[in-house]
C-alpha cells in the first residue's frame, strides 16, 4: 500500500467523510478568474490608499495551501499558484457556521482550494483576499514536508520532482528560465532564416557522433533500431535535398555513464547552414549569446560557483595544438611522437591503448590537461582530423579539420565544423571507423545511405550542435545536469520489502517456516 502511514490514513478518512457529506474532494471543474500575481498587481494601489479595502470588487483565485493558521472563529492561509503566493483570510461569519467547522476539520496544508473574495490590506500592510466563498478542489492525501526544513534530500528531490517543485520555488524558477532560453534560441534561428525540422528518433544505423547507442527492437519489421545519438546525418540529408538552413531542438540518447554533466537523454540544438564555413558558425554563436544575455537581462559577467565567467564578445580563440602547449603545459617536442606521448601520459597516471593515433593521443591529453582550465568562453580550433570523422579536412593541412569546440567553465558547450561533402572521403572514414568497432564501442558505423546521399551532391556547409542542458546550467549557476532536467535518470530504487529484508535478517524460526 502506497498510502499506509497514519497521517495519510487520516487524510483518506477525511476525503471519505467529505464524500459522505456530498462533497467531492476531487472536483472536475474549478473556477480561476485571475492568478495570484494578477490579483496582487491589480489591487496594489490599496497599500497607498486611504481606503484599505474594495468590497465591491470580487475575484476567484485557485491554488495550493502552503500555510494555514486557525484562530478560533477566523483563519489566515497562504495559497500558491504558478504565479506566486497570496494570503487569504476567512471567518465563520463569512463562510457560515457549519461550513467553517467543516473547513477547520477537513481542509489542510497541501490541499488545493478555490477562494472568492475582495482585496484588503491587513494591519501589517499585506495585501490579502477577504474570502466570502471557499471551495475544496483537490484533497491531498500525502502531507507536505514541514516548512522549516523543507525538502532537502537531493535524491528524493530528483525522484519526486513534483514535490521538489511544490516545496522549492527556486527550482521552478530554474525551469521557467530553461523554457525561456529554448524559446529564445528557437526565435533567434528563425529570425536568421533557419527552418525548424524534425528528424527520426529511431535510427537503423546510429550515427552523427562517437557514442554507444541504446538498442530496441521493432517487432513489426523484426529489426533492431537505435535511439538516436545525434540527428546530424539526417539534417545533412536535408541539405542534399535543397534546404539551405535547418535546425532541430530535440533529445539525443547515449548509453553511457552519468555524472554532473552527462544524462543518458539530453537536449541539443543542431543547425546546418549551406554556403557557410565554421568561422561563420563561431560568429553566429557569439551573436546567439549576445541575444540571450540581452533578452534575459543578464550582465556579461556571471558567477558560476566560485568563478566569474566573462561572456563579453568576441570569445577567445586558440588552436588545439597551441592549447595543449600554452594551457596544458604539454612539451611541444613530444606532440609528433606517439611513443613519447604515451610515456608522458603514463607519467601522469593516465593509461592509454598503445595503438592510439597521434590525434587520439592529443585528445587524451586535451581532456586531461586543458579542458578544465578553459573558464571564459573559448573556441578551440584546428582539431586533429582522426578525431573528427565527419568534418572537412583543412585545405592547407590535411592532418587537421576545419572544426571548433566552444568551452566554458571547463566543459564543452558546442561543437561545430565545416562539413565533409566529399562522398569518397566520407566512405573511407566510415570504413576506418567501422574497422575500430571491435576495440571501440563508440566508433561510428558505416552508413551507406548517407554516403549515397552525398553522391548526389551536398553544397559546402557548416554545422553545429549546442548542449541546451549545459547552457542552462551556466546561465542559472547550476552545477549538476540533474538540476536543469525535470526528470533526470536515476538508479532503480529498492522496494520497501528489499530494504527491510536487508536491514532485518530473518530469525531461525522464520527460516524454518519458509523451507
Helices and strands as residue ranges (DSSP letters): H 6-20, H 36-42, G 44-47, E 59-70, E 74-81, E 84-91, H 92-95, H 97-106, E 112-121, E 127-138, H 154-159, H 161-167, H 169-191, E 195-196, E 202-203, E 215-218, E 223-227, H 232-241, E 245-253, E 265-274, H 278-295, E 301-304, E 307-310, E 316-319, H 320-322, I 323-327, G 332-334, H 338-347, H 358-369, G 371-373, E 378-384, G 385-387, E 400-408, E 411-418, H 423-435, H 448-455, E 461-467, H 468-476, G 481-483, H 496-503, H 508-514
